[in-house]
């Protein structure tokens, strides 16, 4: 079953919904324009189910319709988890065995980003969704630098704490700030430290594309929905010789 | 609406007394220190305007020059106005330019009376402008009227470009917004100067500048006339330039300002002493200007758990109230903050929200209260988000909140689209139309009463600990919002100075 199409209420019906705004006043012509857009997007037939004027020159539309496209799930490219998901106990045991010392993690929100919710969810003892953060792992030594940390401060702290891994969270994405900040960060680490001494660089945030790691100069990208346990398991996989 | 929770008046009085005891040492600290930004605000009121060719305001250049010669501890007013006389300069901005070029030296006169008098006269002119703006607001409210309903509907615009913000703000007001907030560019809070002029570039927001304030206020005056109600304008007196931004807000007739007593410390890592000194001055200005402050308790709940940390919100509200009263603000000016941030998967989450919201309402019956929408549990599932926002609106109506920040279903996804705002306002209108008066029929039962009383008693326990530990230690230990912020660290500490014996500030004198 590698070929699928959207499902409304019958297998193979191809039904999707779409909402958007056109910068024109609401009238018959505007509704026609909305259907034309839906048709061009591959929805055929397209049913205009809702049209509402907003302010002076805008109209909001909801369209339901059928698409003919097929998707082949075998041809989808994603970063599959290439490491085993471990429990906290297994993570701690693997670090003890592999490193014979605690694994040092430094985390921060860099640039002007003040949204610590991501880094806190991963690092704080409190964690997220019932899963404890990295501070809970006895074999992880965690430094959370908080928000609006400058890249030089991050490099300095990573050096001072002999960080094995640096975790950076980026939530604000306006004008691609998350990409620019990440590039600046990885460049600074490359400049400051020789390849063998460089900590593992990990970035996370809801709008990252996990496939962009090489392009951004980092070792791993974690996207929306990542849990502390996944990050801990990855750290062990990459730094402490896995869980064997 | 008071009296639904059976709060014990003696317990409430005890909470207030503890807040006063916890806050008193901080007020003493604020009264005995000054900062570069307080001094720059004084100079702005004395008439220094504009910036050098690099965009550094002349107030910054002047304060830096005075500080280099005589330090900050005397206040800048006396050395500046003494130098005006000795250098034979009539215009303070010209003096700033000369000082920046190195052609003026600053000294403390042996007899400061004359310089004090001149400084007093100059800053009195600035305060008079603020008074005129306030009277102007009163006139416009009389002419156009206040919003017909409570809560007032508060909407955010944030494009980064003031000329793009203006039509969006006007459209939002026509669609029903009573209060427009222009979100600041991310990172402005950490700039130790206020940018100049109209700005068209910003990150996730638009810079707060005097000219941007003026442009937006003028545009909303037009819209107020058109829609037949006075549309209020909000900005942010927070960060390193809090006193100056408060001053500019007063000079340009902004109506509300975000102004929390601890936000900068906890969330921007600004030095605690810097924050408390700046905050006291900015609140004195807000009091004079008739500006409603909005405090930032909602932020605690985005980092800490909204159930476990509910009492920290109450404690912070009590502290904010104490500091605000001390600075001269009246109850009607206290938009104390709180938020709808309990995990919606918890059983009885909505009942707990009602308990917390009602507790704030009954503790502060004469304050407008700023009710903030869910953000932490908004996931990108916009359909569920819209439902949560509906419940948030209902809780606001049911508990008599004064200012309702409209939640967007696309929170955590994109900065709001025009359609997101329209859907959000439709949500608010439905709830207020359909259930705006439901509070008349709503009597909480034992669950909500019990929860509210429990939060209040936890707040009292925490206040007792803060009184024992000292406020600064409590902040250093991470009592609020989990972040640990020691008093000898944080940004902006180098801009703080202890007041000398002969410290003189004509503005605080004029405001007292």
Interface residues (C-beta under 8 A of the other chain):
Chain A: X19 X20 X21 X52 X54 X55 X56 X58 X60 X111 X112 X113 X114 X116 X117 X120 X124 X126 X146 X147 X148 X172 X174 X175 X177 X206 X224
Chain B: X160 X171 X174 X175 X186 X187 X190 X203 X204 X267 X268 X269 X302 X303 X304 X305 X376 X380 X412 X415 X417 X418 X419 X422 X423 X482 X483
